[in-house]
Amino acid sequence: MEGRGELTWCGQCQAVELWPENIPSVLFYLSCETQWRYAGMSNVPTGLDYAGVRAVMALQAIPAADRPGLFEDLQVLERAYLEVSNARLAKENEKAKAKTPNRPARPGR
């Protein structure tokens, strides 16, 4: 894979090129890592706590004019993370299901 004439993927480390215009959004996303909400006993991520995200924006003194675009980028990254996370969980559940032997029904039940 190539982008802008530069190598964008490293087969050994699986790193991807981060274009300069995306750096602020990625850094903001990373600074919101502690704002995830989780559900259930399996601790499934459900999304970011937007009140916490707003607090991060305020603490980082992000200008009001930059906030809508940055938030939109954050939501794109959030959705991508949730898709990957849900796919991984589904795969793990399938593996666990395949390992669990079928138990015969008990008589009288």
Stockholm file with secondary structure:
# STOCKHOLM 1.0

chainA/1-109         MEGRGELTWCGQCQAVELWPENIPSVLFYLSCETQWRYAGMSNVPTGLDYAGVRAVMALQAIPAADRPGLFEDLQVLERAYLEVSNARLAKENEKAKAKTPNRPARPGR
#=GR chainA/1-109 SS CEETTEECBCTTTCCBCCCGGGHHHHHHHHHTGGGEEEETTTTEEEEECHHHHHHHHHHTTCCGGGHHHHHHHHHHHHHHHHHHHHHHHHHHHHHHHHHSCCCCCCTTC
#=GC SS_cons         CEETTEECBCTTTCCBCCCGGGHHHHHHHHHTGGGEEEETTTTEEEEECHHHHHHHHHHTTCCGGGHHHHHHHHHHHHHHHHHHHHHHHHHHHHHHHHHSCCCCCCTTC
//
